[in-house]
């Protein structure tokens, strides 16, 4: 069960302001995908590190602050603020945009008394500790709060034997791809500075927003008289949260099983894993056979549009596409059947399908919130392809990746690359307590899940 929360106390809060970027526009219009995110939470992810042996805490803070300042110069939208622009004549909100005035980010130095790396990682079978939520700034803020809050806020929490770098990234500014692009750029700058090298980023963000033709020039007009009409606060119910590890060997067997059962040979590892989680969570919920249920997958648009967007497109470019059946059909059929449904969702997410969804949105623009999620379904978010463990600030690979409380609800499953690489995957699963207890006893699930990587291996004190 969740562990008690420790005292996390703030030592100092800094404002981090980049030098002026004369190439940056004064305002940035939001795309369809950005606009839809105005009432969801920010993205909260973070990395756990061992204490660098050759740096004091003051040196760590200085390196992180100075490199963040440089990163914000290149990723200038993150230094701005969100603003709603209202038509003076009708009083109807015309649009929401990002003002790129360089207000800057927030940087917090905090201390978690009595907490060490082992407490953060936890033992096998334990829920994620409640105190993780205190390692992240801007808890449960919705993205439109970026009209007054910083669009990126960092908290460096000092532990007994390590540090945790958690940051909140306004989801209107970008998706998970953009989040980790910025995190890696920040780390790359820190490494360059530590080595005394000139900062030359290996990947530069593309800030040009994508808009579909036929609707005039941006901005996108919203049918609201004030932001109060689209800002909806969401607080999740009491959830149990756990990390589950899947080794590359276990996943290879799962993929082979799914392909053998559906007879297609084209099911991916992640499609098979998504099907497994869908089946096992719906079984845990004990629905009536005729209850409709969906599995939604966060799918990238960048490479699927024709012509494709740059891989470095900085913004949102995703859809949560899904497939639906009944609980009875899902559990009566095998894993391969469910995996084939997941595969079809991905295969059908083409340029034409994306453009149809954009046209539909432009005909009826709305702002989504977390209450839109179907409580009888699951959502597979994040991605094992994100380069989380490539974020090296000059003191080595992170011990673990974790998240805050943002965008969590019953049935949310977030994918992380496994620490050891090689195609392994970690899943962060959020469920109501009774459903998590049932999942922990599910035979199909237990046959696939793997033991976690041992703490000694993570810390480099074991050869296993």
CORMOUR-V465517 format. One record per backbone hydrogen bond with DSSP energy under -0.5 kcal/mol. NH is the residue of the N-H (numbers start at 0). CO is the residue of the C=O. Records with the same first field share a line. If there is no record, write none. Layout:
BEGIN
NH: CO + CO
END
This chain:
BEGIN
7: 5
8: 6 + 110
10: 108
11: 108
13: 106
15: 13 + 104
16: 14
21: 19
23: 20
27: 97
29: 95
34: 30
35: 31
36: 33
37: 34
38: 367
39: 36
41: 140
42: 168
44: 42 + 166
45: 401
46: 164
47: 399
48: 162
50: 160
54: 51
59: 55
60: 56
61: 57
62: 58
63: 59
64: 60
65: 61
66: 62
67: 63
68: 64
69: 65
70: 66
71: 67
72: 68
73: 69
74: 70
75: 73
77: 74
78: 75
79: 76
80: 98
81: 145
82: 96
84: 94
85: 83
86: 91
90: 86
92: 223
93: 84
94: 84
96: 82
97: 27
98: 80 + 96
99: 25 + 97
100: 98
102: 78
103: 78
104: 15
105: 151
106: 13
107: 153
108: 11
109: 107 + 155
110: 8
111: 157
112: 6 + 110
114: 111
118: 115
119: 115
120: 116
121: 117
125: 122
127: 240
129: 2
131: 128
132: 129
133: 130
134: 131
135: 132
140: 137
142: 39
143: 37
144: 141
145: 142
146: 143
147: 144
148: 144
150: 77 + 79
152: 167
153: 105
154: 165
155: 107
156: 154 + 163
157: 109 + 155
158: 161
159: 114
162: 48
163: 156
164: 46
165: 154 + 163
166: 44
167: 152
168: 42
169: 150
172: 169
173: 169
174: 314
178: 174
179: 175
180: 176
181: 177
182: 178
183: 179
184: 180
185: 181
186: 182
187: 183
188: 184
189: 185
190: 186
191: 187
192: 188
193: 189
194: 190
195: 192
196: 191
199: 197
205: 311
206: 204
221: 92 + 93
222: 364
223: 92 + 221
228: 225
229: 226
230: 226
231: 229
239: 430
241: 428
243: 426
244: 449
245: 424
250: 246
251: 247
252: 248
253: 249
254: 250
255: 251
256: 252
257: 253
258: 254
259: 255
260: 256
261: 257
262: 258
263: 258
271: 267
272: 268
273: 269
274: 270
275: 271
276: 272
277: 273
278: 274
279: 275
280: 276
281: 277
282: 278
283: 279
284: 280
285: 281 + 282
286: 281
290: 287
292: 324
294: 322
295: 293 + 377
296: 320
297: 379
298: 296 + 318
300: 316
301: 316
303: 300
304: 300
308: 301
312: 309
313: 205
314: 312
318: 298
320: 296 + 318
322: 294
324: 292
326: 290
327: 288
329: 325
330: 326
331: 327
332: 328
337: 333
338: 334
339: 335
340: 336
341: 337
342: 338
343: 339
344: 340
345: 341
346: 342
347: 343
348: 345
349: 347
353: 349
354: 350
355: 351
356: 352
357: 353
358: 354
359: 355
360: 356
361: 357
362: 358
363: 359 + 360
367: 35 + 365
371: 368
372: 369
376: 373
377: 293
378: 410
379: 295
380: 378 + 412
382: 414
385: 382
387: 385
390: 387
391: 389
392: 390
398: 47
399: 47
401: 45
403: 43
407: 404
410: 429
411: 408 + 429
412: 378 + 410
413: 427
414: 380
415: 425
417: 423
420: 417
423: 420
424: 245
425: 415
426: 243
427: 413
428: 241 + 426
429: 411
430: 239 + 428
434: 431
435: 431
436: 432
437: 433
438: 434
439: 435
440: 437
441: 438
445: 441
446: 442
447: 444
448: 444
449: 244
456: 453
457: 453
458: 454
459: 455 + 456
460: 455
461: 455
END
